[in-house]
Every structure is written in structure tokens, then in C-alpha cells.
Amino acid sequence: MPQIITLPKTEYLRLRRIADLFEVVRKLFEVDFFAEPPTKDSKKIIKEFQKTGLYNEAFLKSLEKGLKESSYFRSR
């Protein structure tokens, strides 16, 4: 036998927003933050960022510099 609960719309929207945020947080914890990146080729990474067209040249230069300074990408 289904049970029905009636809520004001504002309360429903508040609870829905909380549920959506909880789902985002839950998905974040599924990610393995300590997994190695799929490639150690910093040039390939820069090219992939460039392909998207989302990043300006200053950001790409900064990313390139950061990857060069990273001990992970230096140890090839």
C-alpha cells in the first residue's frame, strides 16, 4: 500500500537541492584522487588542453610550467 506525504513546494525544492548536492559529494568520493594520470607525457597533456579551446595562452603556459616543475612528470 503506497503512502503519500504532502509537502509545501518550497520544502520539496529545499530537500531536492540537498539530495542533489549529496549526490555530487558522493560521486566525488568515488574518484581515486591518488591514481596516477593516464600519461606522463606533459606535451600530450598540453595539446589536449589546447584542443578544447577553453583555456587561454596564459593558462596553458602556466600549466606547462607547473608540469615541468612536477617531480611526477620529471621522473620519466
N, C-alpha and C positions, 0 to 999 in steps of 0.2 A: 504494500500500500504506500504510494508516494506521499511524502509530506511536503507541504508548501509553507514557505516562510515569506512574509511580505516585509520589504524594507523600503524606506524612502530612497528615491533615486540618488540623492547626494551620498547617502551611506553606501549604497551599492557601488557607486563610482569610486569612493574612497577605498573600499575593500578590493575592488578590481585593480586599482592602481598599486596597492600594497602587494597583491598577488603577482602582478606583472614585474614589479621590482624584485620580489623574492625570486622569481624565475630567472631574471638576469643574474643575480648574485649566485644562484645555484649553478648556472652554466659557467660562470667564471671559475668556480671551484672544480669543475670537471677538467679544466685545462691543466696540462702538466707544464707549469711555469719553468721547470728545471730541465725540460727536454732540450736536447741540442737542436739548433736550427738545421734545416734540411741541407744546407750548403755552407761551406766555409769560404766560398768564392765571393769576396766583397764586391768585385766588379760586376758580377752577375746580379747581386742584390741591388746595387745602384741602378743598373739597367732596368730591372723590374719596377723599381720605384718610378723611374723616368717614364716608362711605358704608360703608366696610369694617367699621366698628365695632371695629377692632383698636387704635385709638390713643386715649389719654385726652386730656382737655381741655388739660392742661398741655403735652403734646407738641404738640398742634395749635397752641396759642398760640406755642410756641417755633418751630415750622415757619413759621408766618405771619410772625413777626418776622424770621426768617432770610431768607425770600423778599423781604420789604420792604427788607432791607439789601443784598440781592444786586444787583450792578450789572447783571447779565443781565436781571433782572426789572424793574428801574427803567427800562431803555432800551427803552421801547415806542413 
